[in-house]
Amino acid sequence: MISNIEISNYIASISAFIGFFSALFAYLSYRKSKEQYANNKLDQFKSRCSQNLDDCYITLNDFTTKYFEIDEIPEKRMARDKIVYLLDVFRTDIDQNGSNVQELIDNYNNLDLKISDITYEDNFEKVIRDLGYVRNSISNLKQVL
């Protein structure tokens, strides 16, 4: 006949076995959720940056059609500030996500300078050529992302 001590030893062994596998499954589940969170965060970053770049180009295009040959007025300055703000938000997103891709940062800096040139330019042909350059830079930035 099995004594109470042996029964309690069997129960303790089974409990330890179940506890070990429970901890193992919890750890594996944690790792999986951590990987999924990182993937979701990266996808959200890419989506946010892509949308921000598109908004920046649309705003810049609207700026050139609306304020091309108009002297400096408060509305023009506010529109220019909006474009600069959209670019700054993009740069902040890059810095916060630790994207130290040098190509991304270089493309951003070139884009920033070219957009600044467009907002102060008076030559229509140069503005159109620079808008094409900005469109290509934005598509390159999206590919790098």
Buried (B, 14 or more C-beta within 10 A) or exposed (E): EEEEEEEEEEEEEEEEEEEEEEEEEEEEEEEEEEEEEEEEEEEEBBEBBBEBBEBBBEBBBEBBEEBEEEEEEEEBEEBBEBBBEBBEBBBEBBEEBEBEEEEBBEBBEBBBEBBBBBBEBEEEEEBEEBBEBBEEBBEBBEEBB
